[in-house]
């Protein structure tokens, strides 16, 4: 959730050697915090981590995922899963 410290997300991602992180953003007001989380993930894990975003916040601006520094947008669960499959082999 929005109150989960970014350092904990980054630490868990590194600890489990995750290759892909998916972030759901419900509210436009959470985009700034999402941008900070993406920056924190990139700072610690570099380009080896792939980041997919989705959620209601992107219905208003589908291009916002790019501005956040994510690797893609999943408009729904199926699209996010397909994108994850493609990114996993890239």
LUMKOLKOL-240592 format. One record per atom (N, C-alpha, C): atom name; residue number from 1; x, y, z. Coordinates in nm, 3 decimals. Layout:
REM LUMKOLKOL-240592
a: CA, k: NUM, xx: X, yy: Y, zz: Z
...
//
This chain:
REM LUMKOLKOL-240592
a: N, k: 1, xx: 0.082, yy: -0.119, zz: 0.000
a: CA, k: 1, xx: 0.000, yy: 0.000, zz: 0.000
a: C, k: 1, xx: 0.086, yy: 0.125, zz: 0.000
a: N, k: 2, xx: 0.022, yy: 0.238, zz: 0.001
a: CA, k: 2, xx: 0.093, yy: 0.365, zz: -0.010
a: C, k: 2, xx: 0.178, yy: 0.396, zz: 0.113
a: N, k: 3, xx: 0.151, yy: 0.330, zz: 0.222
a: CA, k: 3, xx: 0.228, yy: 0.357, zz: 0.344
a: C, k: 3, xx: 0.345, yy: 0.261, zz: 0.363
a: N, k: 4, xx: 0.360, yy: 0.165, zz: 0.275
a: CA, k: 4, xx: 0.471, yy: 0.073, zz: 0.283
a: C, k: 4, xx: 0.599, yy: 0.149, zz: 0.246
a: N, k: 5, xx: 0.697, yy: 0.150, zz: 0.336
a: CA, k: 5, xx: 0.821, yy: 0.225, zz: 0.306
a: C, k: 5, xx: 0.889, yy: 0.172, zz: 0.180
a: N, k: 6, xx: 0.935, yy: 0.263, zz: 0.098
a: CA, k: 6, xx: 1.002, yy: 0.225, zz: -0.026
a: C, k: 6, xx: 1.123, yy: 0.139, zz: 0.002
a: N, k: 7, xx: 1.196, yy: 0.169, zz: 0.109
a: CA, k: 7, xx: 1.316, yy: 0.090, zz: 0.140
a: C, k: 7, xx: 1.281, yy: -0.058, zz: 0.159
a: N, k: 8, xx: 1.161, yy: -0.085, zz: 0.213
a: CA, k: 8, xx: 1.118, yy: -0.224, zz: 0.233
a: C, k: 8, xx: 1.086, yy: -0.291, zz: 0.099
a: N, k: 9, xx: 1.025, yy: -0.218, zz: 0.008
a: CA, k: 9, xx: 0.997, yy: -0.272, zz: -0.125
a: C, k: 9, xx: 1.128, yy: -0.302, zz: -0.197
a: N, k: 10, xx: 1.220, yy: -0.208, zz: -0.192
a: CA, k: 10, xx: 1.350, yy: -0.225, zz: -0.257
a: C, k: 10, xx: 1.425, yy: -0.343, zz: -0.195
a: N, k: 11, xx: 1.425, yy: -0.351, zz: -0.062
a: CA, k: 11, xx: 1.496, yy: -0.460, zz: 0.007
a: C, k: 11, xx: 1.436, yy: -0.596, zz: -0.029
a: N, k: 12, xx: 1.304, yy: -0.608, zz: -0.030
a: CA, k: 12, xx: 1.239, yy: -0.734, zz: -0.063
a: C, k: 12, xx: 1.266, yy: -0.773, zz: -0.209
a: N, k: 13, xx: 1.265, yy: -0.674, zz: -0.296
a: CA, k: 13, xx: 1.292, yy: -0.699, zz: -0.437
a: C, k: 13, xx: 1.434, yy: -0.752, zz: -0.455
a: N, k: 14, xx: 1.529, yy: -0.691, zz: -0.387
a: CA, k: 14, xx: 1.668, yy: -0.736, zz: -0.395
a: C, k: 14, xx: 1.687, yy: -0.872, zz: -0.329
a: N, k: 15, xx: 1.626, yy: -0.891, zz: -0.212
a: CA, k: 15, xx: 1.640, yy: -1.016, zz: -0.137
a: C, k: 15, xx: 1.590, yy: -1.136, zz: -0.216
a: N, k: 16, xx: 1.482, yy: -1.117, zz: -0.289
a: CA, k: 16, xx: 1.423, yy: -1.227, zz: -0.365
a: C, k: 16, xx: 1.473, yy: -1.232, zz: -0.509
a: N, k: 17, xx: 1.568, yy: -1.144, zz: -0.539
a: CA, k: 17, xx: 1.627, yy: -1.137, zz: -0.673
a: C, k: 17, xx: 1.519, yy: -1.128, zz: -0.781
a: N, k: 18, xx: 1.418, yy: -1.046, zz: -0.752
a: CA, k: 18, xx: 1.307, yy: -1.028, zz: -0.846
a: C, k: 18, xx: 1.357, yy: -0.963, zz: -0.974
a: N, k: 19, xx: 1.300, yy: -1.003, zz: -1.084
a: CA, k: 19, xx: 1.334, yy: -0.944, zz: -1.214
a: C, k: 19, xx: 1.229, yy: -0.845, zz: -1.259
a: N, k: 20, xx: 1.106, yy: -0.860, zz: -1.204
a: CA, k: 20, xx: 0.996, yy: -0.774, zz: -1.244
a: C, k: 20, xx: 0.919, yy: -0.730, zz: -1.120
a: N, k: 21, xx: 0.886, yy: -0.602, zz: -1.115
a: CA, k: 21, xx: 0.800, yy: -0.548, zz: -1.009
a: C, k: 21, xx: 0.680, yy: -0.484, zz: -1.076
a: N, k: 22, xx: 0.561, yy: -0.518, zz: -1.027
a: CA, k: 22, xx: 0.438, yy: -0.458, zz: -1.077
a: C, k: 22, xx: 0.381, yy: -0.368, zz: -0.969
a: N, k: 23, xx: 0.345, yy: -0.247, zz: -1.007
a: CA, k: 23, xx: 0.293, yy: -0.148, zz: -0.912
a: C, k: 23, xx: 0.157, yy: -0.102, zz: -0.962
a: N, k: 24, xx: 0.057, yy: -0.117, zz: -0.877
a: CA, k: 24, xx: -0.077, yy: -0.070, zz: -0.908
a: C, k: 24, xx: -0.099, yy: 0.064, zz: -0.839
a: N, k: 25, xx: -0.147, yy: 0.161, zz: -0.916
a: CA, k: 25, xx: -0.168, yy: 0.296, zz: -0.865
a: C, k: 25, xx: -0.314, yy: 0.333, zz: -0.887
a: N, k: 26, xx: -0.388, yy: 0.345, zz: -0.779
a: CA, k: 26, xx: -0.531, yy: 0.372, zz: -0.790
a: C, k: 26, xx: -0.561, yy: 0.520, zz: -0.810
a: N, k: 27, xx: -0.487, yy: 0.606, zz: -0.741
a: CA, k: 27, xx: -0.520, yy: 0.748, zz: -0.739
a: C, k: 27, xx: -0.412, yy: 0.833, zz: -0.805
a: N, k: 28, xx: -0.455, yy: 0.934, zz: -0.878
a: CA, k: 28, xx: -0.359, yy: 1.027, zz: -0.939
a: C, k: 28, xx: -0.266, yy: 1.088, zz: -0.835
a: N, k: 29, xx: -0.318, yy: 1.113, zz: -0.717
a: CA, k: 29, xx: -0.237, yy: 1.176, zz: -0.613
a: C, k: 29, xx: -0.122, yy: 1.086, zz: -0.566
a: N, k: 30, xx: -0.121, yy: 0.959, zz: -0.606
a: CA, k: 30, xx: -0.014, yy: 0.868, zz: -0.567
a: C, k: 30, xx: 0.095, yy: 0.855, zz: -0.674
a: N, k: 31, xx: 0.079, yy: 0.926, zz: -0.784
a: CA, k: 31, xx: 0.179, yy: 0.916, zz: -0.891
a: C, k: 31, xx: 0.316, yy: 0.968, zz: -0.849
a: N, k: 32, xx: 0.319, yy: 1.073, zz: -0.769
a: CA, k: 32, xx: 0.448, yy: 1.127, zz: -0.724
a: C, k: 32, xx: 0.523, yy: 1.024, zz: -0.639
a: N, k: 33, xx: 0.452, yy: 0.961, zz: -0.547
a: CA, k: 33, xx: 0.515, yy: 0.857, zz: -0.464
a: C, k: 33, xx: 0.559, yy: 0.739, zz: -0.549
a: N, k: 34, xx: 0.482, yy: 0.706, zz: -0.651
a: CA, k: 34, xx: 0.518, yy: 0.597, zz: -0.741
a: C, k: 34, xx: 0.645, yy: 0.631, zz: -0.817
a: N, k: 35, xx: 0.656, yy: 0.755, zz: -0.860
a: CA, k: 35, xx: 0.777, yy: 0.800, zz: -0.929
a: C, k: 35, xx: 0.899, yy: 0.784, zz: -0.836
a: N, k: 36, xx: 0.882, yy: 0.820, zz: -0.710
a: CA, k: 36, xx: 0.991, yy: 0.806, zz: -0.613
a: C, k: 36, xx: 1.027, yy: 0.659, zz: -0.592
a: N, k: 37, xx: 0.927, yy: 0.571, zz: -0.587
a: CA, k: 37, xx: 0.954, yy: 0.428, zz: -0.572
a: C, k: 37, xx: 1.030, yy: 0.374, zz: -0.692
a: N, k: 38, xx: 0.989, yy: 0.412, zz: -0.811
a: CA, k: 38, xx: 1.060, yy: 0.369, zz: -0.931
a: C, k: 38, xx: 1.205, yy: 0.419, zz: -0.927
a: N, k: 39, xx: 1.226, yy: 0.543, zz: -0.887
a: CA, k: 39, xx: 1.362, yy: 0.597, zz: -0.876
a: C, k: 39, xx: 1.443, yy: 0.519, zz: -0.773
a: N, k: 40, xx: 1.382, yy: 0.485, zz: -0.660
a: CA, k: 40, xx: 1.452, yy: 0.408, zz: -0.557
a: C, k: 40, xx: 1.489, yy: 0.269, zz: -0.607
a: N, k: 41, xx: 1.398, yy: 0.205, zz: -0.677
a: CA, k: 41, xx: 1.427, yy: 0.072, zz: -0.733
a: C, k: 41, xx: 1.540, yy: 0.080, zz: -0.835
a: N, k: 42, xx: 1.535, yy: 0.181, zz: -0.920
a: CA, k: 42, xx: 1.641, yy: 0.197, zz: -1.022
a: C, k: 42, xx: 1.776, yy: 0.228, zz: -0.957
a: N, k: 43, xx: 1.774, yy: 0.311, zz: -0.852
a: CA, k: 43, xx: 1.899, yy: 0.348, zz: -0.785
a: C, k: 43, xx: 1.967, yy: 0.226, zz: -0.723
a: N, k: 44, xx: 1.890, yy: 0.137, zz: -0.667
a: CA, k: 44, xx: 1.945, yy: 0.019, zz: -0.600
a: C, k: 44, xx: 1.971, yy: -0.096, zz: -0.697
a: N, k: 45, xx: 1.880, yy: -0.118, zz: -0.791
a: CA, k: 45, xx: 1.885, yy: -0.238, zz: -0.873
a: C, k: 45, xx: 1.919, yy: -0.212, zz: -1.019
a: N, k: 46, xx: 1.925, yy: -0.085, zz: -1.058
a: CA, k: 46, xx: 1.963, yy: -0.051, zz: -1.194
a: C, k: 46, xx: 1.864, yy: -0.099, zz: -1.298
a: N, k: 47, xx: 1.916, yy: -0.124, zz: -1.416
a: CA, k: 47, xx: 1.831, yy: -0.163, zz: -1.528
a: C, k: 47, xx: 1.797, yy: -0.312, zz: -1.530
a: N, k: 48, xx: 1.851, yy: -0.389, zz: -1.434
a: CA, k: 48, xx: 1.818, yy: -0.533, zz: -1.433
a: C, k: 48, xx: 1.675, yy: -0.559, zz: -1.388
a: N, k: 49, xx: 1.616, yy: -0.462, zz: -1.318
a: CA, k: 49, xx: 1.478, yy: -0.476, zz: -1.273
a: C, k: 49, xx: 1.385, yy: -0.417, zz: -1.378
a: N, k: 50, xx: 1.278, yy: -0.486, zz: -1.408
a: CA, k: 50, xx: 1.176, yy: -0.435, zz: -1.500
a: C, k: 50, xx: 1.057, yy: -0.394, zz: -1.416
a: N, k: 51, xx: 1.000, yy: -0.280, zz: -1.448
a: CA, k: 51, xx: 0.890, yy: -0.224, zz: -1.369
a: C, k: 51, xx: 0.768, yy: -0.203, zz: -1.458
a: N, k: 52, xx: 0.658, yy: -0.265, zz: -1.416
a: CA, k: 52, xx: 0.531, yy: -0.250, zz: -1.485
a: C, k: 52, xx: 0.436, yy: -0.177, zz: -1.391
a: N, k: 53, xx: 0.366, yy: -0.079, zz: -1.443
a: CA, k: 53, xx: 0.266, yy: -0.007, zz: -1.364
a: C, k: 53, xx: 0.129, yy: -0.027, zz: -1.427
a: N, k: 54, xx: 0.029, yy: -0.006, zz: -1.346
a: CA, k: 54, xx: -0.108, yy: -0.015, zz: -1.393
a: C, k: 54, xx: -0.200, yy: 0.044, zz: -1.288
a: N, k: 55, xx: -0.327, yy: 0.038, zz: -1.314
a: CA, k: 55, xx: -0.423, yy: 0.088, zz: -1.218
a: C, k: 55, xx: -0.502, yy: 0.206, zz: -1.271
a: N, k: 56, xx: -0.600, yy: 0.244, zz: -1.195
a: CA, k: 56, xx: -0.693, yy: 0.349, zz: -1.234
a: C, k: 56, xx: -0.625, yy: 0.483, zz: -1.266
a: N, k: 57, xx: -0.517, yy: 0.515, zz: -1.199
a: CA, k: 57, xx: -0.450, yy: 0.644, zz: -1.220
a: C, k: 57, xx: -0.406, yy: 0.663, zz: -1.364
a: N, k: 58, xx: -0.380, yy: 0.554, zz: -1.435
a: CA, k: 58, xx: -0.330, yy: 0.564, zz: -1.571
a: C, k: 58, xx: -0.441, yy: 0.572, zz: -1.675
a: N, k: 59, xx: -0.564, yy: 0.563, zz: -1.632
a: CA, k: 59, xx: -0.676, yy: 0.579, zz: -1.727
a: C, k: 59, xx: -0.684, yy: 0.722, zz: -1.778
a: N, k: 60, xx: -0.633, yy: 0.815, zz: -1.701
a: CA, k: 60, xx: -0.639, yy: 0.957, zz: -1.737
a: C, k: 60, xx: -0.521, yy: 0.999, zz: -1.823
a: N, k: 61, xx: -0.411, yy: 0.928, zz: -1.809
a: CA, k: 61, xx: -0.290, yy: 0.960, zz: -1.885
a: C, k: 61, xx: -0.210, yy: 0.832, zz: -1.904
a: N, k: 62, xx: -0.240, yy: 0.760, zz: -2.010
a: CA, k: 62, xx: -0.173, yy: 0.632, zz: -2.034
a: C, k: 62, xx: -0.024, yy: 0.647, zz: -2.058
a: N, k: 63, xx: 0.022, yy: 0.764, zz: -2.101
a: CA, k: 63, xx: 0.164, yy: 0.784, zz: -2.126
a: C, k: 63, xx: 0.242, yy: 0.813, zz: -1.998
a: N, k: 64, xx: 0.174, yy: 0.831, zz: -1.887
a: CA, k: 64, xx: 0.242, yy: 0.866, zz: -1.761
a: C, k: 64, xx: 0.340, yy: 0.758, zz: -1.717
a: N, k: 65, xx: 0.318, yy: 0.632, zz: -1.757
a: CA, k: 65, xx: 0.411, yy: 0.527, zz: -1.717
a: C, k: 65, xx: 0.552, yy: 0.557, zz: -1.765
a: N, k: 66, xx: 0.562, yy: 0.613, zz: -1.883
a: CA, k: 66, xx: 0.693, yy: 0.647, zz: -1.939
a: C, k: 66, xx: 0.759, yy: 0.758, zz: -1.858
a: N, k: 67, xx: 0.682, yy: 0.858, zz: -1.820
a: CA, k: 67, xx: 0.734, yy: 0.968, zz: -1.741
a: C, k: 67, xx: 0.783, yy: 0.921, zz: -1.604
a: N, k: 68, xx: 0.724, yy: 0.815, zz: -1.553
a: CA, k: 68, xx: 0.765, yy: 0.760, zz: -1.423
a: C, k: 68, xx: 0.895, yy: 0.681, zz: -1.432
a: N, k: 69, xx: 0.933, yy: 0.644, zz: -1.552
a: CA, k: 69, xx: 1.053, yy: 0.563, zz: -1.569
a: C, k: 69, xx: 1.026, yy: 0.414, zz: -1.565
a: N, k: 70, xx: 0.899, yy: 0.376, zz: -1.577
a: CA, k: 70, xx: 0.862, yy: 0.234, zz: -1.579
a: C, k: 70, xx: 0.892, yy: 0.176, zz: -1.717
a: N, k: 71, xx: 0.887, yy: 0.045, zz: -1.725
a: CA, k: 71, xx: 0.913, yy: -0.023, zz: -1.852
a: C, k: 71, xx: 0.787, yy: -0.051, zz: -1.932
a: N, k: 72, xx: 0.672, yy: -0.031, zz: -1.870
a: CA, k: 72, xx: 0.549, yy: -0.053, zz: -1.944
a: C, k: 72, xx: 0.426, yy: -0.036, zz: -1.858
a: N, k: 73, xx: 0.312, yy: -0.037, zz: -1.926
a: CA, k: 73, xx: 0.182, yy: -0.020, zz: -1.863
a: C, k: 73, xx: 0.097, yy: -0.143, zz: -1.892
a: N, k: 74, xx: 0.036, yy: -0.197, zz: -1.787
a: CA, k: 74, xx: -0.062, yy: -0.302, zz: -1.802
a: C, k: 74, xx: -0.199, yy: -0.244, zz: -1.775
a: N, k: 75, xx: -0.280, yy: -0.229, zz: -1.876
a: CA, k: 75, xx: -0.414, yy: -0.169, zz: -1.859
a: C, k: 75, xx: -0.508, yy: -0.260, zz: -1.780
a: N, k: 76, xx: -0.477, yy: -0.389, zz: -1.780
a: CA, k: 76, xx: -0.552, yy: -0.485, zz: -1.700
a: C, k: 76, xx: -0.457, yy: -0.599, zz: -1.666
a: N, k: 77, xx: -0.504, yy: -0.694, zz: -1.587
a: CA, k: 77, xx: -0.418, yy: -0.802, zz: -1.541
a: C, k: 77, xx: -0.362, yy: -0.885, zz: -1.656
a: N, k: 78, xx: -0.445, yy: -0.915, zz: -1.753
a: CA, k: 78, xx: -0.400, yy: -0.993, zz: -1.867
a: C, k: 78, xx: -0.288, yy: -0.923, zz: -1.943
a: N, k: 79, xx: -0.306, yy: -0.794, zz: -1.966
a: CA, k: 79, xx: -0.204, yy: -0.717, zz: -2.038
a: C, k: 79, xx: -0.076, yy: -0.708, zz: -1.956
a: N, k: 80, xx: -0.088, yy: -0.691, zz: -1.826
a: CA, k: 80, xx: 0.030, yy: -0.684, zz: -1.739
a: C, k: 80, xx: 0.106, yy: -0.816, zz: -1.741
a: N, k: 81, xx: 0.035, yy: -0.927, zz: -1.737
a: CA, k: 81, xx: 0.098, yy: -1.059, zz: -1.742
a: C, k: 81, xx: 0.170, yy: -1.082, zz: -1.874
a: N, k: 82, xx: 0.107, yy: -1.045, zz: -1.983
a: CA, k: 82, xx: 0.169, yy: -1.060, zz: -2.114
a: C, k: 82, xx: 0.294, yy: -0.973, zz: -2.125
a: N, k: 83, xx: 0.286, yy: -0.852, zz: -2.076
a: CA, k: 83, xx: 0.402, yy: -0.762, zz: -2.077
a: C, k: 83, xx: 0.514, yy: -0.822, zz: -1.990
a: N, k: 84, xx: 0.480, yy: -0.876, zz: -1.875
a: CA, k: 84, xx: 0.580, yy: -0.938, zz: -1.788
a: C, k: 84, xx: 0.649, yy: -1.054, zz: -1.860
a: N, k: 85, xx: 0.572, yy: -1.134, zz: -1.933
a: CA, k: 85, xx: 0.632, yy: -1.246, zz: -2.009
a: C, k: 85, xx: 0.732, yy: -1.194, zz: -2.112
a: N, k: 86, xx: 0.693, yy: -1.089, zz: -2.182
a: CA, k: 86, xx: 0.782, yy: -1.032, zz: -2.284
a: C, k: 86, xx: 0.908, yy: -0.973, zz: -2.221
a: N, k: 87, xx: 0.892, yy: -0.902, zz: -2.111
a: CA, k: 87, xx: 1.007, yy: -0.839, zz: -2.046
a: C, k: 87, xx: 1.099, yy: -0.941, zz: -1.982
a: N, k: 88, xx: 1.045, yy: -1.055, zz: -1.940
a: CA, k: 88, xx: 1.126, yy: -1.157, zz: -1.876
a: C, k: 88, xx: 1.226, yy: -1.220, zz: -1.971
a: N, k: 89, xx: 1.195, yy: -1.222, zz: -2.099
a: CA, k: 89, xx: 1.286, yy: -1.282, zz: -2.196
a: C, k: 89, xx: 1.371, yy: -1.178, zz: -2.267
a: N, k: 90, xx: 1.343, yy: -1.052, zz: -2.244
a: CA, k: 90, xx: 1.419, yy: -0.946, zz: -2.312
a: C, k: 90, xx: 1.554, yy: -0.924, zz: -2.247
//
